[in-house]
Amino acid sequence: MKNTPRVRVAVVIISGNSILLVRHKKNNRNYWVLPGGGVEYGETAAKAAVREIKEETGLKIRIGKLMWVSDFIPSDNSRHVLDLFLLGKVSGGKLLRTIPEKGEGTILKETRFVPLEELKNLVFYPEFIKQKIMEKRFSTGPAYLGNLKKR
């Protein structure tokens, strides 16, 4: 068990009535998440978000405001993830629809803008964030969402 939390950034990018999502495949399960990933030592959250979006989607972005903060701490304390959800806007690049294979461990399978009305039919993690997105809660200030231990 690690004794320090992992800090992860996820970016909400809205274009028209669609949101940018990535599809993961793990253990024969397919599910959708906001694009993002881990913050590296010495890297700001904003720089990590820009880097992760470029790696996962091919897009260049500008970071906006902090929207939500949550923890993920399962009851067995096997890990601790601190999630920072940031608003972003596309500033360039070309969307990669499929992700080149990087080896057996690759679980990122697809990126695309998904119409908001289709979001309700997708398996999306974390579910609580899916609800916030569907309710279009983008204009409120930053909020701490607590421990979202179900992913």
C-alpha positions as a Python dict, from the first residue, in 0.01 Angstrom:
ca = {
    (1, 'M'): (0, 0, 0),
    (2, 'K'): (130, 343, -93),
    (3, 'N'): (136, 597, 186),
    (4, 'T'): (86, 905, -31),
    (5, 'P'): (-216, 999, -240),
    (6, 'R'): (-198, 1001, -618),
    (7, 'V'): (-308, 1336, -763),
    (8, 'R'): (-506, 1308, -1086),
    (9, 'V'): (-643, 1578, -1316),
    (10, 'A'): (-948, 1534, -1538),
    (11, 'V'): (-1064, 1793, -1788),
    (12, 'V'): (-1421, 1883, -1884),
    (13, 'I'): (-1420, 2002, -2246),
    (14, 'I'): (-1757, 2100, -2391),
    (15, 'S'): (-1804, 2171, -2762),
    (16, 'G'): (-2156, 2272, -2855),
    (17, 'N'): (-2379, 2011, -2692),
    (18, 'S'): (-2106, 1746, -2671),
    (19, 'I'): (-1836, 1655, -2419),
    (20, 'L'): (-1493, 1506, -2484),
    (21, 'L'): (-1463, 1156, -2337),
    (22, 'V'): (-1223, 863, -2357),
    (23, 'R'): (-1324, 496, -2359),
    (24, 'H'): (-1123, 254, -2149),
    (25, 'K'): (-1122, -122, -2169),
    (26, 'K'): (-1008, -311, -1864),
    (27, 'N'): (-1080, -672, -1763),
    (28, 'N'): (-1331, -709, -2050),
    (29, 'R'): (-1524, -401, -1931),
    (30, 'N'): (-1573, -91, -2142),
    (31, 'Y'): (-1639, 240, -1973),
    (32, 'W'): (-1604, 612, -2039),
    (33, 'V'): (-1420, 877, -1836),
    (34, 'L'): (-1313, 1236, -1869),
    (35, 'P'): (-967, 1260, -2026),
    (36, 'G'): (-680, 1319, -1786),
    (37, 'G'): (-424, 1144, -1572),
    (38, 'G'): (-163, 1167, -1302),
    (39, 'V'): (29, 1475, -1200),
    (40, 'E'): (405, 1412, -1208),
    (41, 'Y'): (641, 1537, -938),
    (42, 'G'): (729, 1905, -999),
    (43, 'E'): (445, 1950, -1249),
    (44, 'T'): (154, 2187, -1189),
    (45, 'A'): (-200, 2054, -1220),
    (46, 'A'): (-257, 2281, -1521),
    (47, 'K'): (56, 2154, -1701),
    (48, 'A'): (-39, 1795, -1624),
    (49, 'A'): (-387, 1853, -1768),
    (50, 'V'): (-248, 2006, -2088),
    (51, 'R'): (4, 1720, -2125),
    (52, 'E'): (-250, 1445, -2056),
    (53, 'I'): (-506, 1585, -2299),
    (54, 'K'): (-241, 1612, -2572),
    (55, 'E'): (-126, 1252, -2507),
    (56, 'E'): (-475, 1104, -2492),
    (57, 'T'): (-661, 1306, -2752),
    (58, 'G'): (-411, 1493, -2972),
    (59, 'L'): (-575, 1824, -2879),
    (60, 'K'): (-413, 2137, -2741),
    (61, 'I'): (-614, 2305, -2467),
    (62, 'R'): (-628, 2607, -2241),
    (63, 'I'): (-721, 2541, -1882),
    (64, 'G'): (-1007, 2731, -1722),
    (65, 'K'): (-1138, 2717, -1369),
    (66, 'L'): (-1129, 2443, -1111),
    (67, 'M'): (-1474, 2284, -1103),
    (68, 'W'): (-1468, 1997, -855),
    (69, 'V'): (-1234, 1816, -616),
    (70, 'S'): (-1293, 1465, -488),
    (71, 'D'): (-1114, 1182, -311),
    (72, 'F'): (-1125, 815, -396),
    (73, 'I'): (-1041, 606, -91),
    (74, 'P'): (-1187, 253, -90),
    (75, 'S'): (-1283, 103, 244),
    (76, 'D'): (-976, -126, 240),
    (77, 'N'): (-746, 180, 203),
    (78, 'S'): (-571, 7, -89),
    (79, 'R'): (-523, 341, -261),
    (80, 'H'): (-597, 709, -234),
    (81, 'V'): (-659, 928, -540),
    (82, 'L'): (-721, 1302, -517),
    (83, 'D'): (-909, 1410, -832),
    (84, 'L'): (-905, 1767, -962),
    (85, 'F'): (-1168, 1839, -1229),
    (86, 'L'): (-1079, 2137, -1447),
    (87, 'L'): (-1269, 2314, -1722),
    (88, 'G'): (-1079, 2328, -2051),
    (89, 'K'): (-1117, 2472, -2399),
    (90, 'V'): (-968, 2338, -2723),
    (91, 'S'): (-708, 2573, -2872),
    (92, 'G'): (-568, 2352, -3151),
    (93, 'G'): (-455, 2008, -3255),
    (94, 'K'): (-645, 1727, -3424),
    (95, 'L'): (-860, 1478, -3236),
    (96, 'L'): (-720, 1124, -3231),
    (97, 'R'): (-1021, 894, -3264),
    (98, 'T'): (-829, 577, -3187),
    (99, 'I'): (-525, 545, -2968),
    (100, 'P'): (-210, 374, -3098),
    (101, 'E'): (-127, 58, -2903),
    (102, 'K'): (156, 105, -2653),
    (103, 'G'): (176, -250, -2529),
    (104, 'E'): (-38, -498, -2337),
    (105, 'G'): (-120, -255, -2057),
    (106, 'T'): (-290, -2, -2284),
    (107, 'I'): (-651, 41, -2180),
    (108, 'L'): (-735, 368, -2357),
    (109, 'K'): (-931, 266, -2668),
    (110, 'E'): (-1119, 564, -2812),
    (111, 'T'): (-1165, 939, -2784),
    (112, 'R'): (-1461, 1136, -2912),
    (113, 'F'): (-1702, 1417, -2846),
    (114, 'V'): (-2018, 1254, -2712),
    (115, 'P'): (-2352, 1437, -2730),
    (116, 'L'): (-2462, 1521, -2375),
    (117, 'E'): (-2796, 1345, -2432),
    (118, 'E'): (-2609, 1017, -2503),
    (119, 'L'): (-2416, 1035, -2176),
    (120, 'K'): (-2706, 883, -1980),
    (121, 'N'): (-2672, 560, -2183),
    (122, 'L'): (-2297, 516, -2126),
    (123, 'V'): (-2113, 334, -1851),
    (124, 'F'): (-1923, 633, -1707),
    (125, 'Y'): (-1703, 669, -1401),
    (126, 'P'): (-1739, 822, -1156),
    (127, 'E'): (-2119, 813, -1173),
    (128, 'F'): (-2153, 1122, -952),
    (129, 'I'): (-1958, 1331, -1206),
    (130, 'K'): (-2176, 1191, -1485),
    (131, 'Q'): (-2479, 1330, -1299),
    (132, 'K'): (-2316, 1672, -1259),
    (133, 'I'): (-2231, 1683, -1630),
    (134, 'M'): (-2583, 1579, -1732),
    (135, 'E'): (-2724, 1852, -1509),
    (136, 'K'): (-2487, 2096, -1688),
    (137, 'R'): (-2343, 2228, -1362),
    (138, 'F'): (-2052, 2414, -1521),
    (139, 'S'): (-2109, 2768, -1400),
    (140, 'T'): (-2103, 2708, -1026),
    (141, 'G'): (-1787, 2767, -824),
    (142, 'P'): (-1543, 2499, -715),
    (143, 'A'): (-1691, 2232, -491),
    (144, 'Y'): (-1540, 1956, -277),
    (145, 'L'): (-1740, 1642, -353),
    (146, 'G'): (-1607, 1418, -76),
    (147, 'N'): (-1500, 1056, -118),
    (148, 'L'): (-1632, 913, -445),
    (149, 'K'): (-1518, 561, -367),
    (150, 'K'): (-1727, 396, -641),
    (151, 'R'): (-1556, 418, -981),
}
